[in-house]
Amino acid sequence: MAGKEEGVKDALDKISAEITTAGGAVETVQKMDRKNFTRVADNKHTAGFYANIIFTGTPTLVAQLRHKFALNEEVFRVLFTLSPEPKPAK
């Protein structure tokens, strides 16, 4: 997320709300530090705050969120990964 420190919590709250509204369930939100981007697409965004948001939802939810976040100016880059189901303890 590009932006200032004070706006990060609000942005994460909005993103979590969008996930919930779209039918997902947010499990964990982890805000990380501000870091410089390895590759700079333009000089407007050279660094940003990274965050991990772990949530459950359907594959169509990911497509919806990808589209919504592409339109959100507070979100600069997005990466979705599929987490394998946890194995039951023996």
C-alpha positions in Angstrom: 0.0 0.0 0.0 1.4 3.3 -0.9 0.8 6.2 1.4 1.4 7.6 4.9 1.7 5.7 8.2 -1.5 7.2 9.6 -3.6 6.1 6.7 -2.5 2.4 6.8 -4.9 1.2 9.5 -7.9 2.9 7.8 -6.9 1.3 4.5 -6.5 -2.1 6.0 -9.9 -1.7 7.7 -11.5 -0.8 4.3 -9.8 -3.7 2.6 -11.0 -6.1 5.3 -14.5 -4.7 5.0 -14.5 -5.2 1.2 -13.4 -8.9 1.7 -16.2 -9.4 4.2 -18.8 -7.7 2.1 -17.8 -9.8 -0.9 -18.5 -12.9 1.1 -15.1 -13.8 2.5 -14.0 -14.3 6.1 -10.9 -12.4 7.3 -8.8 -14.5 9.7 -5.7 -12.4 10.2 -4.5 -8.9 9.3 -0.7 -8.4 9.7 0.7 -4.9 8.9 4.3 -4.9 8.1 6.9 -2.1 7.7 7.3 0.4 5.0 9.7 -0.9 2.4 11.2 0.4 -0.9 9.8 -1.4 -3.9 12.4 -3.6 -5.7 11.1 -2.5 -9.0 9.7 1.0 -9.4 7.0 1.3 -12.0 6.9 5.0 -11.7 8.5 7.7 -9.5 5.2 8.4 -7.9 5.3 5.1 -5.8 8.8 4.1 -4.8 7.9 2.6 -1.4 4.8 1.4 0.4 3.5 -0.5 3.4 3.2 -4.2 3.1 0.4 -6.2 4.7 -0.7 -9.9 4.8 -4.4 -10.5 5.0 -5.3 -14.1 5.5 -8.9 -14.9 4.5 -11.1 -17.6 3.3 -13.4 -17.4 0.3 -14.3 -18.9 -3.1 -12.2 -18.6 -6.3 -14.8 -16.1 -7.7 -14.2 -13.9 -4.6 -10.5 -13.6 -5.6 -11.5 -12.4 -9.1 -13.9 -9.8 -7.6 -11.3 -8.6 -5.1 -8.6 -8.4 -7.8 -10.9 -6.1 -9.9 -11.8 -4.0 -6.9 -8.3 -3.5 -5.7 -7.1 -2.5 -9.2 -9.5 0.4 -8.9 -8.4 1.4 -5.4 -5.7 4.1 -5.4 -4.6 3.1 -1.8 -3.6 -0.3 -3.0 -0.6 -0.3 -5.3 0.2 -4.0 -5.7 -1.7 -7.2 -4.9 -0.7 -10.8 -4.7 -3.1 -13.6 -4.0 -1.8 -17.1 -3.0 -3.6 -20.3 -2.3 -2.9 -21.8 1.0 -3.1 -25.6 1.3 -5.6 -27.0 3.7 -3.9 -27.7 7.1 -3.2 -31.4 7.7 -4.9 -32.9 10.8 -2.5 -33.6 13.7 -1.7 -37.3 14.2 
